Amino acid sequence: MKKVFVFCVGGTGIRVMKSITMLMASGMSTNGYTVVPVILDPHLDLEEKKNLHSLIDNYKDIYNKTINNGTSTLNPLDGFFNSEIQTINELNNQLNDTNQAVGSKEKFRSYIKEANLAADDINNFFVQTLFASKNLDSPLSVGFKGNPNVGTVVLGEMIEGADWFKAFKIHCEKDDRVFIISSIFGGTGASGYPLLEKKIRGAENEPAVKNALMGAVTVLPYYGLKDPTTTGSDIDSANFYTKTKSALAYYENNVQSDYLYYVGEKSLRQVYENDEKKQEDTANFIELVAASALFDFLTRERPDKRQYLTRAIEEDTDSLDLQSLGSGYKGIVKSVADYMLLRSFVLNLPKETYFPLSQDRGFNEDFYKDSAFQALCRFTDKYYNWYSELSTNKRAFAPIHYDDLNQMSGWIKSVQLDAKDDSYYLLKMLQASNHHQDEEHSNPFRYFLKFAYEAIDSYTKKINN
């Protein structure tokens, strides 16, 4: 089993991993790699982190139900939910969540044991010079509030002594890969990426770790925060670009990834509430682009020298469709459109009383009440909310029409599909069922996703032409 360990550093890392999970559900392939996400964020009670864990658990539940045939395990599907996700604790056979080791409720001054220094100790003056009083009084449980100087001190020790890092070093094997997601303009991401990379490349006693093919996506400023003078926050987004320039100067000569992807915006289009505790930011196009870097990385071979990559859009518009995105985004648009079409099946097929497959393949009332289909419904609701946020953000990713099932030929903007309404897809599902009469398994949920994908792909594959 080939694995890619995906280290999600800070709030941006969490949000990009959400988009990765959505794209995997949509049918984007990880090229045979099992994705092992590791969440590295000091926020102990961050709702956004809890939601990501829930989303990943939901994905894993659906994936496992597609490959389970009672007494045997089937190969992964082509199409929806085709790649495996495992947690680091599952690899390590641990019941406790190793990710929870990252974080502490103590204040930074307590963490560095400032109280042990005498008032006239030169080291005390040194600490006062390096760190402001706000830095010293900040609890580590709410992150580093845009201060990489604090993050650098804390994260180094947190990484080295963490259960999850020990587990990673044990289970990272030859041909496994590493991918690191972080922002460059905050505190946790800007400090966490180079520290983590250094720890991995310095693993002299674990050659598979030290020599792992490594990729990273560094997210440049792409959103702003409301004025801290009115919100009382310690973070001022007016400093994001200054911090980015300083970090880039360091990265230029010190990062060691084989592939480094840069993603960002030309200006801070979206402005969010400045709340370090909640961080309830809506899904952003830049996070989607950053997520696509992982899929690109998993198709590449080891380079002769370090590679720096980025992505552009064809037209600088507020609302992006296939044409304004450009041809490089065809795969992403197709995958998202495919899943939103699957959503129409999930919503409407339970109402199709006379659909032939209700008898032939068991897509009946009991099937729709079963835990597998209900898990799919829960995931699909989350997917719909994610796409709705993307399509209404200040830089909107909005390549599809998804509300009018009677005008499905225009489902994808700037592309005319041959399917005029959902009856075309239902007919294709029947045909797919006929093509697979000889398959010997008894998993109707797997059949449902397989037939749905084949029906949808028969019409949407023209996007990639």
Contacts in CASP RR format, 6 or more apart in sequence:
PFRMAT RR
TARGET T0000
AUTHOR 0000-0000-0000
METHOD contacts of the structure
MODEL  1
MKKVFVFCVGGTGIRVMKSITMLMASGMSTNGYTVVPVILDPHLDLEEKK
NLHSLIDNYKDIYNKTINNGTSTLNPLDGFFNSEIQTINELNNQLNDTNQ
AVGSKEKFRSYIKEANLAADDINNFFVQTLFASKNLDSPLSVGFKGNPNV
GTVVLGEMIEGADWFKAFKIHCEKDDRVFIISSIFGGTGASGYPLLEKKI
RGAENEPAVKNALMGAVTVLPYYGLKDPTTTGSDIDSANFYTKTKSALAY
YENNVQSDYLYYVGEKSLRQVYENDEKKQEDTANFIELVAASALFDFLTR
ERPDKRQYLTRAIEEDTDSLDLQSLGSGYKGIVKSVADYMLLRSFVLNLP
KETYFPLSQDRGFNEDFYKDSAFQALCRFTDKYYNWYSELSTNKRAFAPI
HYDDLNQMSGWIKSVQLDAKDDSYYLLKMLQASNHHQDEEHSNPFRYFLK
FAYEAIDSYTKKINN
1 34 0 8 1.000
2 32 0 8 1.000
2 33 0 8 1.000
2 34 0 8 1.000
2 175 0 8 1.000
2 176 0 8 1.000
2 177 0 8 1.000
3 33 0 8 1.000
3 34 0 8 1.000
3 35 0 8 1.000
3 36 0 8 1.000
3 86 0 8 1.000
3 91 0 8 1.000
3 171 0 8 1.000
3 172 0 8 1.000
3 173 0 8 1.000
3 176 0 8 1.000
3 177 0 8 1.000
4 30 0 8 1.000
4 33 0 8 1.000
4 34 0 8 1.000
4 35 0 8 1.000
4 36 0 8 1.000
4 176 0 8 1.000
4 177 0 8 1.000
4 178 0 8 1.000
4 179 0 8 1.000
4 294 0 8 1.000
4 298 0 8 1.000
5 36 0 8 1.000
5 38 0 8 1.000
5 88 0 8 1.000
5 168 0 8 1.000
5 172 0 8 1.000
5 176 0 8 1.000
5 177 0 8 1.000
5 178 0 8 1.000
5 179 0 8 1.000
6 17 0 8 1.000
6 20 0 8 1.000
6 35 0 8 1.000
6 36 0 8 1.000
6 37 0 8 1.000
6 38 0 8 1.000
6 179 0 8 1.000
6 180 0 8 1.000
6 181 0 8 1.000
6 294 0 8 1.000
7 38 0 8 1.000
7 40 0 8 1.000
7 178 0 8 1.000
7 179 0 8 1.000
7 180 0 8 1.000
7 181 0 8 1.000
7 196 0 8 1.000
8 14 0 8 1.000
8 16 0 8 1.000
8 17 0 8 1.000
8 37 0 8 1.000
8 38 0 8 1.000
8 39 0 8 1.000
8 40 0 8 1.000
8 41 0 8 1.000
8 52 0 8 1.000
8 181 0 8 1.000
9 40 0 8 1.000
9 41 0 8 1.000
9 180 0 8 1.000
9 181 0 8 1.000
9 182 0 8 1.000
9 188 0 8 1.000
9 189 0 8 1.000
9 192 0 8 1.000
9 193 0 8 1.000
9 196 0 8 1.000
10 40 0 8 1.000
10 41 0 8 1.000
10 182 0 8 1.000
10 183 0 8 1.000
10 188 0 8 1.000
10 189 0 8 1.000
11 41 0 8 1.000
11 43 0 8 1.000
11 46 0 8 1.000
11 48 0 8 1.000
11 183 0 8 1.000
11 188 0 8 1.000
11 189 0 8 1.000
11 279 0 8 1.000
12 181 0 8 1.000
12 182 0 8 1.000
12 183 0 8 1.000
12 189 0 8 1.000
12 219 0 8 1.000
12 287 0 8 1.000
12 290 0 8 1.000
13 41 0 8 1.000
13 181 0 8 1.000
13 182 0 8 1.000
13 183 0 8 1.000
13 189 0 8 1.000
13 219 0 8 1.000
14 39 0 8 1.000
14 41 0 8 1.000
14 46 0 8 1.000
14 48 0 8 1.000
14 49 0 8 1.000
14 52 0 8 1.000
15 48 0 8 1.000
15 281 0 8 1.000
15 283 0 8 1.000
15 284 0 8 1.000
15 287 0 8 1.000
16 181 0 8 1.000
16 217 0 8 1.000
16 219 0 8 1.000
16 287 0 8 1.000
16 290 0 8 1.000
16 291 0 8 1.000
17 37 0 8 1.000
17 39 0 8 1.000
17 52 0 8 1.000
17 56 0 8 1.000
17 181 0 8 1.000
17 291 0 8 1.000
18 51 0 8 1.000
18 52 0 8 1.000
18 55 0 8 1.000
18 283 0 8 1.000
18 287 0 8 1.000
18 386 0 8 1.000
19 283 0 8 1.000
19 287 0 8 1.000
19 288 0 8 1.000
19 290 0 8 1.000
19 291 0 8 1.000
19 386 0 8 1.000
20 35 0 8 1.000
20 291 0 8 1.000
20 294 0 8 1.000
21 52 0 8 1.000
21 55 0 8 1.000
21 56 0 8 1.000
21 59 0 8 1.000
21 85 0 8 1.000
22 291 0 8 1.000
22 339 0 8 1.000
22 383 0 8 1.000
22 386 0 8 1.000
23 288 0 8 1.000
23 291 0 8 1.000
23 292 0 8 1.000
23 295 0 8 1.000
23 332 0 8 1.000
23 335 0 8 1.000
23 336 0 8 1.000
24 30 0 8 1.000
24 35 0 8 1.000
24 59 0 8 1.000
24 81 0 8 1.000
24 82 0 8 1.000
24 83 0 8 1.000
24 85 0 8 1.000
25 59 0 8 1.000
25 62 0 8 1.000
25 80 0 8 1.000
25 81 0 8 1.000
25 339 0 8 1.000
25 379 0 8 1.000
25 383 0 8 1.000
26 80 0 8 1.000
26 335 0 8 1.000
26 336 0 8 1.000
26 338 0 8 1.000
26 339 0 8 1.000
27 79 0 8 1.000
27 80 0 8 1.000
27 81 0 8 1.000
27 82 0 8 1.000
27 335 0 8 1.000
27 338 0 8 1.000
27 339 0 8 1.000
27 453 0 8 1.000
28 295 0 8 1.000
28 331 0 8 1.000
28 332 0 8 1.000
28 335 0 8 1.000
29 82 0 8 1.000
29 83 0 8 1.000
29 295 0 8 1.000
30 83 0 8 1.000
30 294 0 8 1.000
30 295 0 8 1.000
30 298 0 8 1.000
31 295 0 8 1.000
31 298 0 8 1.000
31 299 0 8 1.000
32 83 0 8 1.000
32 298 0 8 1.000
33 83 0 8 1.000
33 177 0 8 1.000
33 298 0 8 1.000
34 83 0 8 1.000
34 84 0 8 1.000
34 85 0 8 1.000
34 86 0 8 1.000
35 83 0 8 1.000
35 84 0 8 1.000
35 85 0 8 1.000
35 86 0 8 1.000
36 85 0 8 1.000
36 86 0 8 1.000
36 87 0 8 1.000
36 88 0 8 1.000
36 91 0 8 1.000
37 56 0 8 1.000
37 85 0 8 1.000
37 87 0 8 1.000
38 88 0 8 1.000
38 99 0 8 1.000
38 164 0 8 1.000
38 168 0 8 1.000
39 49 0 8 1.000
39 52 0 8 1.000
39 53 0 8 1.000
39 99 0 8 1.000
39 102 0 8 1.000
40 99 0 8 1.000
40 102 0 8 1.000
40 155 0 8 1.000
40 159 0 8 1.000
40 188 0 8 1.000
40 192 0 8 1.000
40 196 0 8 1.000
41 49 0 8 1.000
41 102 0 8 1.000
41 143 0 8 1.000
41 188 0 8 1.000
42 102 0 8 1.000
42 103 0 8 1.000
42 104 0 8 1.000
42 140 0 8 1.000
42 141 0 8 1.000
42 142 0 8 1.000
42 143 0 8 1.000
42 144 0 8 1.000
42 154 0 8 1.000
42 155 0 8 1.000
42 158 0 8 1.000
42 188 0 8 1.000
43 49 0 8 1.000
43 103 0 8 1.000
43 141 0 8 1.000
43 142 0 8 1.000
43 143 0 8 1.000
43 277 0 8 1.000
43 279 0 8 1.000
44 100 0 8 1.000
44 103 0 8 1.000
44 104 0 8 1.000
44 105 0 8 1.000
44 141 0 8 1.000
45 141 0 8 1.000
45 277 0 8 1.000
46 277 0 8 1.000
46 279 0 8 1.000
47 278 0 8 1.000
47 279 0 8 1.000
47 280 0 8 1.000
48 278 0 8 1.000
48 279 0 8 1.000
48 280 0 8 1.000
48 281 0 8 1.000
55 379 0 8 1.000
55 382 0 8 1.000
56 85 0 8 1.000
56 87 0 8 1.000
58 375 0 8 1.000
58 378 0 8 1.000
58 379 0 8 1.000
58 382 0 8 1.000
59 81 0 8 1.000
59 85 0 8 1.000
59 379 0 8 1.000
60 85 0 8 1.000
60 86 0 8 1.000
61 375 0 8 1.000
62 81 0 8 1.000
62 372 0 8 1.000
62 375 0 8 1.000
62 376 0 8 1.000
62 379 0 8 1.000
63 76 0 8 1.000
63 81 0 8 1.000
63 83 0 8 1.000
63 84 0 8 1.000
63 85 0 8 1.000
65 371 0 8 1.000
65 372 0 8 1.000
65 375 0 8 1.000
65 443 0 8 1.000
65 445 0 8 1.000
65 446 0 8 1.000
66 74 0 8 1.000
66 76 0 8 1.000
66 77 0 8 1.000
66 81 0 8 1.000
66 443 0 8 1.000
66 445 0 8 1.000
66 446 0 8 1.000
66 449 0 8 1.000
67 73 0 8 1.000
67 74 0 8 1.000
67 75 0 8 1.000
67 76 0 8 1.000
67 77 0 8 1.000
67 446 0 8 1.000
68 74 0 8 1.000
68 443 0 8 1.000
69 441 0 8 1.000
69 442 0 8 1.000
69 443 0 8 1.000
69 446 0 8 1.000
70 442 0 8 1.000
70 443 0 8 1.000
72 441 0 8 1.000
74 441 0 8 1.000
74 443 0 8 1.000
74 446 0 8 1.000
76 82 0 8 1.000
76 83 0 8 1.000
76 84 0 8 1.000
77 446 0 8 1.000
77 449 0 8 1.000
77 450 0 8 1.000
77 453 0 8 1.000
78 450 0 8 1.000
78 453 0 8 1.000
79 338 0 8 1.000
79 449 0 8 1.000
79 453 0 8 1.000
79 457 0 8 1.000
80 338 0 8 1.000
80 339 0 8 1.000
80 342 0 8 1.000
80 449 0 8 1.000
80 452 0 8 1.000
80 453 0 8 1.000
81 449 0 8 1.000
88 98 0 8 1.000
88 99 0 8 1.000
88 164 0 8 1.000
88 167 0 8 1.000
88 168 0 8 1.000
88 171 0 8 1.000
89 95 0 8 1.000
89 96 0 8 1.000
89 97 0 8 1.000
89 98 0 8 1.000
89 164 0 8 1.000
89 167 0 8 1.000
91 167 0 8 1.000
91 171 0 8 1.000
92 98 0 8 1.000
92 163 0 8 1.000
92 167 0 8 1.000
92 170 0 8 1.000
92 171 0 8 1.000
94 163 0 8 1.000
94 167 0 8 1.000
96 163 0 8 1.000
98 162 0 8 1.000
98 163 0 8 1.000
98 164 0 8 1.000
98 167 0 8 1.000
99 164 0 8 1.000
101 158 0 8 1.000
101 161 0 8 1.000
101 162 0 8 1.000
101 163 0 8 1.000
101 164 0 8 1.000
102 158 0 8 1.000
102 162 0 8 1.000
102 164 0 8 1.000
103 140 0 8 1.000
103 141 0 8 1.000
103 158 0 8 1.000
104 111 0 8 1.000
104 139 0 8 1.000
104 140 0 8 1.000
104 141 0 8 1.000
105 139 0 8 1.000
105 140 0 8 1.000
105 141 0 8 1.000
106 139 0 8 1.000
106 140 0 8 1.000
107 136 0 8 1.000
107 137 0 8 1.000
107 138 0 8 1.000
107 139 0 8 1.000
107 140 0 8 1.000
108 131 0 8 1.000
108 135 0 8 1.000
108 136 0 8 1.000
108 137 0 8 1.000
108 138 0 8 1.000
108 139 0 8 1.000
108 140 0 8 1.000
108 150 0 8 1.000
108 153 0 8 1.000
108 154 0 8 1.000
109 115 0 8 1.000
109 136 0 8 1.000
109 137 0 8 1.000
111 140 0 8 1.000
111 153 0 8 1.000
111 154 0 8 1.000
112 127 0 8 1.000
112 153 0 8 1.000
114 124 0 8 1.000
114 127 0 8 1.000
114 136 0 8 1.000
117 123 0 8 1.000
117 124 0 8 1.000
117 127 0 8 1.000
118 124 0 8 1.000
127 136 0 8 1.000
130 149 0 8 1.000
131 149 0 8 1.000
131 150 0 8 1.000
134 234 0 8 1.000
135 147 0 8 1.000
135 149 0 8 1.000
135 150 0 8 1.000
138 144 0 8 1.000
138 145 0 8 1.000
138 147 0 8 1.000
138 150 0 8 1.000
138 234 0 8 1.000
140 154 0 8 1.000
142 276 0 8 1.000
142 277 0 8 1.000
143 187 0 8 1.000
143 188 0 8 1.000
143 276 0 8 1.000
144 150 0 8 1.000
144 151 0 8 1.000
144 154 0 8 1.000
144 186 0 8 1.000
144 187 0 8 1.000
144 188 0 8 1.000
144 191 0 8 1.000
145 187 0 8 1.000
145 234 0 8 1.000
145 235 0 8 1.000
145 276 0 8 1.000
146 185 0 8 1.000
146 186 0 8 1.000
146 187 0 8 1.000
146 188 0 8 1.000
146 190 0 8 1.000
146 234 0 8 1.000
146 235 0 8 1.000
146 243 0 8 1.000
147 186 0 8 1.000
147 187 0 8 1.000
148 186 0 8 1.000
148 187 0 8 1.000
148 189 0 8 1.000
148 190 0 8 1.000
148 191 0 8 1.000
148 243 0 8 1.000
148 247 0 8 1.000
149 191 0 8 1.000
150 187 0 8 1.000
150 191 0 8 1.000
151 187 0 8 1.000
151 188 0 8 1.000
151 191 0 8 1.000
151 192 0 8 1.000
152 191 0 8 1.000
152 192 0 8 1.000
152 195 0 8 1.000
155 188 0 8 1.000
155 191 0 8 1.000
155 192 0 8 1.000
155 195 0 8 1.000
155 196 0 8 1.000
156 195 0 8 1.000
156 199 0 8 1.000
159 165 0 8 1.000
159 192 0 8 1.000
159 195 0 8 1.000
159 196 0 8 1.000
159 199 0 8 1.000
160 199 0 8 1.000
165 199 0 8 1.000
168 209 0 8 1.000
169 203 0 8 1.000
169 206 0 8 1.000
169 209 0 8 1.000
172 178 0 8 1.000
172 206 0 8 1.000
172 208 0 8 1.000
172 209 0 8 1.000
172 212 0 8 1.000
173 208 0 8 1.000
174 208 0 8 1.000
176 208 0 8 1.000
176 212 0 8 1.000
177 212 0 8 1.000
177 213 0 8 1.000
177 214 0 8 1.000
177 215 0 8 1.000
177 297 0 8 1.000
177 298 0 8 1.000
178 200 0 8 1.000
178 212 0 8 1.000
178 213 0 8 1.000
178 214 0 8 1.000
178 215 0 8 1.000
179 214 0 8 1.000
179 215 0 8 1.000
179 216 0 8 1.000
179 217 0 8 1.000
179 294 0 8 1.000
179 297 0 8 1.000
180 193 0 8 1.000
180 196 0 8 1.000
180 197 0 8 1.000
180 214 0 8 1.000
180 215 0 8 1.000
180 216 0 8 1.000
180 217 0 8 1.000
180 257 0 8 1.000
181 216 0 8 1.000
181 217 0 8 1.000
181 219 0 8 1.000
181 290 0 8 1.000
181 294 0 8 1.000
182 188 0 8 1.000
182 189 0 8 1.000
182 190 0 8 1.000
182 192 0 8 1.000
182 193 0 8 1.000
182 216 0 8 1.000
182 217 0 8 1.000
182 218 0 8 1.000
182 219 0 8 1.000
183 189 0 8 1.000
183 190 0 8 1.000
183 218 0 8 1.000
183 219 0 8 1.000
183 220 0 8 1.000
184 190 0 8 1.000
184 193 0 8 1.000
184 218 0 8 1.000
184 219 0 8 1.000
184 220 0 8 1.000
184 243 0 8 1.000
184 244 0 8 1.000
184 247 0 8 1.000
184 248 0 8 1.000
184 251 0 8 1.000
185 219 0 8 1.000
185 220 0 8 1.000
185 221 0 8 1.000
185 240 0 8 1.000
185 241 0 8 1.000
185 243 0 8 1.000
185 244 0 8 1.000
185 247 0 8 1.000
186 235 0 8 1.000
186 240 0 8 1.000
186 243 0 8 1.000
190 243 0 8 1.000
190 247 0 8 1.000
193 216 0 8 1.000
193 218 0 8 1.000
193 255 0 8 1.000
194 250 0 8 1.000
194 251 0 8 1.000
194 254 0 8 1.000
194 255 0 8 1.000
197 214 0 8 1.000
197 216 0 8 1.000
197 255 0 8 1.000
197 256 0 8 1.000
197 257 0 8 1.000
198 256 0 8 1.000
200 209 0 8 1.000
200 210 0 8 1.000
200 212 0 8 1.000
200 214 0 8 1.000
201 210 0 8 1.000
201 214 0 8 1.000
201 256 0 8 1.000
202 210 0 8 1.000
203 209 0 8 1.000
203 210 0 8 1.000
204 210 0 8 1.000
213 258 0 8 1.000
213 302 0 8 1.000
214 256 0 8 1.000
214 257 0 8 1.000
214 258 0 8 1.000
214 259 0 8 1.000
215 257 0 8 1.000
215 258 0 8 1.000
215 259 0 8 1.000
215 260 0 8 1.000
215 261 0 8 1.000
215 297 0 8 1.000
216 255 0 8 1.000
216 257 0 8 1.000
216 259 0 8 1.000
216 260 0 8 1.000
216 261 0 8 1.000
217 260 0 8 1.000
217 261 0 8 1.000
217 262 0 8 1.000
217 263 0 8 1.000
217 290 0 8 1.000
217 293 0 8 1.000
217 294 0 8 1.000
218 251 0 8 1.000
218 260 0 8 1.000
218 261 0 8 1.000
218 262 0 8 1.000
218 263 0 8 1.000
219 263 0 8 1.000
219 264 0 8 1.000
219 286 0 8 1.000
219 287 0 8 1.000
219 290 0 8 1.000
220 244 0 8 1.000
220 262 0 8 1.000
220 263 0 8 1.000
220 264 0 8 1.000
220 265 0 8 1.000
221 237 0 8 1.000
221 240 0 8 1.000
221 241 0 8 1.000
221 244 0 8 1.000
221 264 0 8 1.000
221 265 0 8 1.000
221 268 0 8 1.000
222 263 0 8 1.000
222 264 0 8 1.000
222 265 0 8 1.000
222 268 0 8 1.000
222 269 0 8 1.000
222 270 0 8 1.000
222 284 0 8 1.000
222 286 0 8 1.000
223 237 0 8 1.000
223 265 0 8 1.000
223 268 0 8 1.000
223 269 0 8 1.000
223 270 0 8 1.000
223 271 0 8 1.000
223 272 0 8 1.000
223 281 0 8 1.000
223 284 0 8 1.000
224 237 0 8 1.000
224 240 0 8 1.000
224 268 0 8 1.000
224 270 0 8 1.000
224 271 0 8 1.000
224 272 0 8 1.000
225 231 0 8 1.000
225 233 0 8 1.000
225 235 0 8 1.000
225 236 0 8 1.000
225 237 0 8 1.000
225 271 0 8 1.000
225 272 0 8 1.000
225 273 0 8 1.000
225 274 0 8 1.000
226 233 0 8 1.000
226 271 0 8 1.000
226 272 0 8 1.000
226 273 0 8 1.000
226 274 0 8 1.000
228 234 0 8 1.000
228 235 0 8 1.000
228 236 0 8 1.000
228 274 0 8 1.000
231 273 0 8 1.000
231 274 0 8 1.000
231 275 0 8 1.000
232 274 0 8 1.000
233 274 0 8 1.000
233 275 0 8 1.000
233 276 0 8 1.000
234 276 0 8 1.000
235 274 0 8 1.000
235 276 0 8 1.000
237 268 0 8 1.000
237 274 0 8 1.000
240 268 0 8 1.000
251 260 0 8 1.000
257 306 0 8 1.000
258 302 0 8 1.000
258 303 0 8 1.000
258 306 0 8 1.000
258 307 0 8 1.000
259 297 0 8 1.000
259 300 0 8 1.000
259 303 0 8 1.000
259 306 0 8 1.000
259 307 0 8 1.000
259 309 0 8 1.000
260 306 0 8 1.000
260 307 0 8 1.000
260 308 0 8 1.000
260 309 0 8 1.000
261 290 0 8 1.000
261 293 0 8 1.000
261 296 0 8 1.000
261 297 0 8 1.000
261 308 0 8 1.000
261 309 0 8 1.000
261 310 0 8 1.000
262 308 0 8 1.000
262 309 0 8 1.000
262 310 0 8 1.000
263 286 0 8 1.000
263 289 0 8 1.000
263 290 0 8 1.000
263 293 0 8 1.000
263 310 0 8 1.000
263 311 0 8 1.000
264 286 0 8 1.000
264 289 0 8 1.000
265 286 0 8 1.000
265 395 0 8 1.000
266 316 0 8 1.000
269 394 0 8 1.000
269 395 0 8 1.000
270 282 0 8 1.000
270 284 0 8 1.000
270 393 0 8 1.000
270 394 0 8 1.000
270 395 0 8 1.000
272 281 0 8 1.000
272 282 0 8 1.000
273 280 0 8 1.000
282 389 0 8 1.000
282 392 0 8 1.000
282 393 0 8 1.000
283 386 0 8 1.000
283 387 0 8 1.000
283 389 0 8 1.000
283 390 0 8 1.000
283 393 0 8 1.000
284 390 0 8 1.000
284 393 0 8 1.000
284 395 0 8 1.000
285 320 0 8 1.000
285 390 0 8 1.000
285 393 0 8 1.000
285 395 0 8 1.000
285 396 0 8 1.000
285 397 0 8 1.000
286 395 0 8 1.000
288 332 0 8 1.000
288 390 0 8 1.000
288 397 0 8 1.000
289 311 0 8 1.000
292 311 0 8 1.000
292 332 0 8 1.000
293 309 0 8 1.000
296 309 0 8 1.000
300 307 0 8 1.000
311 328 0 8 1.000
313 320 0 8 1.000
313 324 0 8 1.000
313 325 0 8 1.000
313 326 0 8 1.000
313 329 0 8 1.000
314 323 0 8 1.000
314 324 0 8 1.000
314 325 0 8 1.000
314 326 0 8 1.000
314 327 0 8 1.000
315 323 0 8 1.000
315 324 0 8 1.000
317 324 0 8 1.000
318 394 0 8 1.000
318 395 0 8 1.000
318 396 0 8 1.000
319 396 0 8 1.000
319 398 0 8 1.000
320 395 0 8 1.000
320 396 0 8 1.000
320 397 0 8 1.000
320 398 0 8 1.000
320 399 0 8 1.000
321 398 0 8 1.000
321 399 0 8 1.000
321 413 0 8 1.000
321 414 0 8 1.000
322 329 0 8 1.000
322 330 0 8 1.000
322 333 0 8 1.000
322 399 0 8 1.000
322 412 0 8 1.000
322 413 0 8 1.000
322 414 0 8 1.000
322 415 0 8 1.000
322 463 0 8 1.000
323 413 0 8 1.000
323 414 0 8 1.000
325 333 0 8 1.000
325 399 0 8 1.000
329 399 0 8 1.000
330 463 0 8 1.000
330 464 0 8 1.000
331 463 0 8 1.000
331 464 0 8 1.000
333 399 0 8 1.000
333 400 0 8 1.000
333 412 0 8 1.000
333 463 0 8 1.000
334 460 0 8 1.000
334 461 0 8 1.000
334 463 0 8 1.000
334 464 0 8 1.000
336 387 0 8 1.000
336 399 0 8 1.000
336 400 0 8 1.000
337 399 0 8 1.000
337 400 0 8 1.000
337 411 0 8 1.000
337 412 0 8 1.000
337 460 0 8 1.000
337 463 0 8 1.000
338 453 0 8 1.000
338 456 0 8 1.000
338 457 0 8 1.000
338 460 0 8 1.000
339 380 0 8 1.000
339 383 0 8 1.000
340 383 0 8 1.000
340 384 0 8 1.000
340 387 0 8 1.000
340 400 0 8 1.000
340 402 0 8 1.000
340 411 0 8 1.000
341 411 0 8 1.000
341 425 0 8 1.000
341 456 0 8 1.000
341 460 0 8 1.000
342 380 0 8 1.000
342 449 0 8 1.000
342 452 0 8 1.000
342 453 0 8 1.000
342 456 0 8 1.000
343 380 0 8 1.000
343 383 0 8 1.000
343 384 0 8 1.000
343 402 0 8 1.000
344 402 0 8 1.000
344 405 0 8 1.000
344 422 0 8 1.000
345 422 0 8 1.000
345 425 0 8 1.000
345 452 0 8 1.000
346 373 0 8 1.000
346 376 0 8 1.000
346 377 0 8 1.000
346 380 0 8 1.000
348 405 0 8 1.000
348 422 0 8 1.000
349 355 0 8 1.000
349 363 0 8 1.000
349 368 0 8 1.000
350 365 0 8 1.000
350 368 0 8 1.000
352 358 0 8 1.000
352 426 0 8 1.000
355 363 0 8 1.000
355 426 0 8 1.000
356 430 0 8 1.000
357 363 0 8 1.000
357 429 0 8 1.000
357 430 0 8 1.000
357 433 0 8 1.000
357 451 0 8 1.000
358 364 0 8 1.000
360 433 0 8 1.000
361 433 0 8 1.000
361 444 0 8 1.000
361 447 0 8 1.000
361 448 0 8 1.000
361 451 0 8 1.000
362 444 0 8 1.000
363 444 0 8 1.000
363 448 0 8 1.000
367 373 0 8 1.000
367 444 0 8 1.000
367 445 0 8 1.000
367 448 0 8 1.000
370 445 0 8 1.000
372 445 0 8 1.000
373 445 0 8 1.000
373 448 0 8 1.000
376 445 0 8 1.000
376 449 0 8 1.000
387 402 0 8 1.000
390 396 0 8 1.000
390 397 0 8 1.000
390 398 0 8 1.000
391 397 0 8 1.000
391 398 0 8 1.000
392 398 0 8 1.000
398 413 0 8 1.000
399 412 0 8 1.000
399 413 0 8 1.000
400 411 0 8 1.000
400 412 0 8 1.000
400 413 0 8 1.000
401 407 0 8 1.000
401 410 0 8 1.000
401 411 0 8 1.000
401 412 0 8 1.000
401 413 0 8 1.000
402 411 0 8 1.000
405 421 0 8 1.000
405 422 0 8 1.000
406 421 0 8 1.000
407 420 0 8 1.000
407 421 0 8 1.000
408 417 0 8 1.000
408 419 0 8 1.000
408 420 0 8 1.000
408 421 0 8 1.000
408 422 0 8 1.000
408 424 0 8 1.000
409 416 0 8 1.000
409 417 0 8 1.000
409 418 0 8 1.000
409 419 0 8 1.000
409 420 0 8 1.000
410 416 0 8 1.000
410 417 0 8 1.000
411 417 0 8 1.000
411 419 0 8 1.000
412 460 0 8 1.000
412 463 0 8 1.000
415 462 0 8 1.000
415 463 0 8 1.000
417 459 0 8 1.000
417 460 0 8 1.000
417 462 0 8 1.000
418 424 0 8 1.000
418 459 0 8 1.000
419 425 0 8 1.000
419 459 0 8 1.000
424 459 0 8 1.000
425 452 0 8 1.000
425 455 0 8 1.000
425 456 0 8 1.000
425 459 0 8 1.000
426 455 0 8 1.000
428 454 0 8 1.000
428 455 0 8 1.000
428 456 0 8 1.000
428 458 0 8 1.000
428 459 0 8 1.000
429 451 0 8 1.000
429 452 0 8 1.000
429 454 0 8 1.000
429 455 0 8 1.000
431 455 0 8 1.000
432 450 0 8 1.000
432 451 0 8 1.000
432 454 0 8 1.000
432 455 0 8 1.000
433 447 0 8 1.000
433 451 0 8 1.000
435 454 0 8 1.000
436 447 0 8 1.000
436 450 0 8 1.000
436 451 0 8 1.000
END
